[in-house]
């Protein structure tokens, strides 16, 4: 029970600290959003993640083939 209370108090302490941040926003993100370049940044990040996912799935399928050959 002591561990639970200690963990809960730590979580509350860290979340209260997060709520105390400025709400002004990030200047770089605001300027990218104003000029419309934020969509390019999001698109590039999405392409990178999709490429990584395809690569990982291809590696997984190759490993499954190798495992089937060994059995």
Residue pairs with C-beta under 8 A, 6 or more apart in sequence:
29 38
32 38
32 41
